[in-house]
Amino acid sequence: MDAVTRPPMTMSERQMPWRLIILAALFLLLYAPLYPQLVTTWLEDSNNSHGLLIPIVSLYLLWEMRERIRAVETPPAITGLALLVASLVSYFICYVGGLAFPARLTMVTTLAGLILFNAAGRSSRSRYFQYCSCSSWYPCRTH
């Protein structure tokens, strides 16, 4: 039997895992001040306890769709950059002003901006609603 050979990886395909790791690390570091209160709310408020499952379910769905995601050509979109910049400015204002819920919402819009700017092809635009529905993950009430 002949083994199926894949075409050699392009430079951008080789850089993609590192790019994703760096972006994920920067995202996690940027929003690190919000995590303790967010996790506390998830643990103490039964209305928001589903928040603990969201990262696990999201990672599972990404893993299941990994081949489809890789197969889509995704040129960057300037609208994603605009959303990313607006989200980061909003986060800074909310963080300095001590506004917890709006700061948490900027996590969602920052993620959407990163996705649109780095992968704005047909696939991500059709799933834009799914990305933005993440706002339901963040608790409205704080104790």
C-alpha positions as CSV (number, residue, x, y, z in Angstrom):
1,M,0.0,0.0,0.0
2,D,1.1,3.5,-0.8
3,A,1.2,5.9,2.0
4,V,-0.7,9.1,1.4
5,T,1.7,12.0,1.4
6,R,0.7,15.5,2.3
7,P,2.1,18.5,0.5
8,P,4.8,20.3,2.4
9,M,3.6,22.8,4.9
10,T,3.9,26.5,4.0
11,M,5.6,29.0,6.2
12,S,2.3,30.4,7.5
13,E,1.1,26.8,8.3
14,R,4.2,26.2,10.3
15,Q,3.9,29.5,12.2
16,M,0.2,29.1,13.0
17,P,0.5,27.0,16.2
18,W,3.1,29.4,17.6
19,R,0.9,32.4,16.7
20,L,-2.1,30.8,18.4
21,I,-0.1,30.0,21.5
22,I,1.3,33.5,21.7
23,L,-2.2,35.1,21.2
24,A,-3.8,32.8,23.7
25,A,-1.1,33.6,26.3
26,L,-1.4,37.3,25.8
27,F,-5.2,37.1,26.0
28,L,-5.0,35.1,29.3
29,L,-2.4,37.5,30.7
30,L,-4.4,40.6,29.7
31,Y,-7.6,39.4,31.4
32,A,-5.9,37.7,34.4
33,P,-7.1,40.3,36.9
34,L,-10.7,39.4,36.1
35,Y,-10.5,35.7,36.5
36,P,-10.5,35.4,40.4
37,Q,-13.8,37.3,40.7
38,L,-15.3,35.5,37.7
39,V,-14.5,32.1,39.1
40,T,-15.8,33.1,42.5
41,T,-19.1,34.1,40.9
42,W,-19.3,30.9,39.0
43,L,-18.6,28.9,42.2
44,E,-20.9,30.9,44.5
45,D,-23.9,31.8,42.3
46,S,-25.9,28.8,41.1
47,N,-27.4,31.0,38.3
48,N,-23.9,31.2,36.8
49,S,-22.3,27.9,37.7
50,H,-22.4,26.8,34.1
51,G,-19.5,29.2,33.4
52,L,-17.1,26.6,34.7
53,L,-18.0,24.3,31.8
54,I,-17.6,26.9,29.0
55,P,-13.8,26.6,28.5
56,I,-14.0,22.8,28.6
57,V,-16.9,22.6,26.1
58,S,-15.3,25.3,23.9
59,L,-12.0,23.5,23.7
60,Y,-13.7,20.2,22.9
61,L,-15.7,21.8,20.1
62,L,-12.6,23.4,18.6
63,W,-10.8,20.0,18.8
64,E,-13.7,18.3,17.0
65,M,-13.8,21.0,14.3
66,R,-10.0,21.3,13.9
67,E,-9.9,19.8,10.4
68,R,-12.7,22.0,9.0
69,I,-11.1,25.0,10.6
70,R,-7.7,24.2,9.0
71,A,-9.3,23.7,5.6
72,V,-10.8,27.2,5.3
73,E,-8.8,30.0,3.7
74,T,-9.0,32.9,6.0
75,P,-7.6,36.3,5.0
76,P,-7.4,39.0,7.8
77,A,-10.2,41.6,8.0
78,I,-9.6,45.2,9.0
79,T,-13.0,45.2,10.8
80,G,-11.5,42.6,13.2
81,L,-8.6,45.0,14.0
82,A,-11.1,47.9,14.6
83,L,-13.1,45.7,16.9
84,L,-10.0,44.5,18.7
85,V,-8.7,48.1,19.3
86,A,-12.1,49.3,20.4
87,S,-12.4,46.3,22.8
88,L,-9.0,46.9,24.3
89,V,-9.6,50.6,24.8
90,S,-13.0,49.8,26.5
91,Y,-11.3,47.2,28.7
92,F,-8.7,49.7,29.8
93,I,-11.4,52.3,30.7
94,C,-13.5,49.7,32.5
95,Y,-10.5,48.3,34.4
96,V,-9.3,51.7,35.5
97,G,-12.9,52.7,36.4
98,G,-13.5,49.5,38.4
99,L,-16.4,48.4,36.2
100,A,-16.5,44.6,36.4
101,F,-19.3,43.5,34.1
102,P,-18.3,45.7,31.1
103,A,-14.7,44.6,31.5
104,R,-15.9,41.0,31.4
105,L,-17.9,41.7,28.2
106,T,-14.7,43.1,26.6
107,M,-13.3,39.6,26.9
108,V,-15.9,38.5,24.4
109,T,-15.4,41.4,22.0
110,T,-11.6,41.1,22.2
111,L,-11.9,37.4,21.3
112,A,-14.2,38.2,18.4
113,G,-11.8,40.9,17.2
114,L,-8.9,38.5,17.4
115,I,-10.8,35.8,15.4
116,L,-12.0,38.2,12.8
117,F,-8.6,39.9,12.3
118,N,-6.7,36.6,12.2
119,A,-9.3,34.5,10.4
120,A,-12.0,36.5,8.7
121,G,-13.0,34.1,6.0
122,R,-16.5,32.9,5.3
123,S,-16.2,30.3,8.1
124,S,-15.6,32.8,10.9
125,R,-18.2,35.3,9.6
126,S,-20.9,32.7,9.5
127,R,-20.0,31.7,13.1
128,Y,-19.8,35.3,14.4
129,F,-23.0,35.0,16.3
130,Q,-21.6,31.9,18.1
131,Y,-18.5,33.8,19.1
132,C,-20.5,36.8,20.4
133,S,-23.0,34.6,22.2
134,C,-20.2,34.1,24.7
135,S,-21.5,37.2,26.5
136,S,-24.1,34.9,28.2
137,W,-21.2,33.2,29.9
138,Y,-20.3,36.2,32.0
139,P,-22.4,36.9,35.2
140,C,-24.3,40.1,35.5
141,R,-24.4,40.2,39.2
142,T,-21.5,40.6,41.5
143,H,-21.5,40.0,45.3
